[in-house]
Amino acid sequence: MQNFIIILLLALNILGFFLVFLDKYKAKNKLWRIPERSFFLLSILGGSIGVYAGLLIFHHKTRNWYFMTLIPLIIISQTVFIYYLLNK
């Protein structure tokens, strides 16, 4: 079960990173964009580090305060939750 969770989180983070790249590409080329709520949903489900890394690396949505504030808060919340579970 633990291996499944690790693989799932890794896949979610890779997906989040790729979605940020894809949205940046679409923004530059004036194509249909990925809804912002998709990034937040993916972050809450466990892909927050991948999404945040993508935001920073691709310089995408870094002017939106809610991305630069809420995604790190999700990461901190998830870290505290995992710490609590492991030390219960």
C-alpha positions in Angstrom: 0.0 0.0 0.0 2.8 2.4 0.9 4.5 1.8 -2.6 1.1 2.6 -4.3 0.8 5.9 -2.4 4.4 6.9 -3.3 3.8 6.0 -7.0 0.5 7.9 -7.0 2.0 11.0 -5.5 4.9 10.9 -7.9 2.5 10.6 -10.9 0.4 13.5 -9.6 3.4 15.7 -9.2 4.7 14.8 -12.7 1.2 15.5 -14.1 1.1 18.9 -12.2 4.5 19.9 -13.6 3.5 18.9 -17.1 0.1 20.7 -16.9 1.9 24.0 -15.9 4.2 23.5 -18.9 1.3 22.8 -21.2 -0.7 25.8 -20.0 2.3 28.1 -20.4 2.7 26.8 -24.0 -1.0 27.4 -24.7 -0.8 30.9 -23.2 2.0 31.8 -25.5 0.3 30.5 -28.5 -3.2 31.8 -27.7 -4.8 28.4 -27.5 -7.5 27.0 -25.2 -6.2 27.2 -21.6 -6.4 24.8 -18.6 -8.7 26.1 -15.9 -7.0 27.5 -12.8 -9.2 25.3 -10.6 -7.5 22.3 -12.2 -4.2 23.3 -10.8 -5.7 23.8 -7.3 -7.5 20.5 -7.4 -4.4 18.6 -8.5 -2.5 20.3 -5.8 -4.9 19.3 -3.1 -4.9 15.7 -4.3 -1.1 15.6 -3.8 0.5 17.2 -6.8 1.3 20.5 -5.1 5.1 20.2 -5.3 5.0 19.5 -9.0 2.6 22.3 -9.7 4.6 24.8 -7.6 7.9 23.7 -9.2 6.3 24.2 -12.7 5.1 27.6 -11.7 8.6 28.7 -10.7 10.6 27.0 -13.5 8.3 28.1 -16.3 7.6 31.5 -14.8 3.9 30.9 -15.2 1.2 32.5 -13.1 3.8 33.9 -10.7 2.1 37.3 -10.7 -1.1 35.8 -9.3 -0.9 36.2 -5.6 -3.3 33.3 -5.0 -1.0 30.8 -6.8 2.1 32.1 -5.1 0.4 32.0 -1.7 -2.1 29.1 -1.7 0.0 26.5 -3.4 2.8 26.8 -0.7 0.1 26.8 2.0 -1.2 23.5 0.5 2.3 22.1 0.6 2.8 23.1 4.2 -0.6 21.7 5.2 0.2 18.4 3.4 3.6 18.2 5.1 2.1 18.8 8.6 -0.6 16.2 7.9 2.0 13.6 6.8 4.2 14.4 9.7 1.2 13.9 12.0 0.4 10.5 10.4 3.9 9.2 10.7 4.4 10.3 14.3 1.0 9.2 15.6 
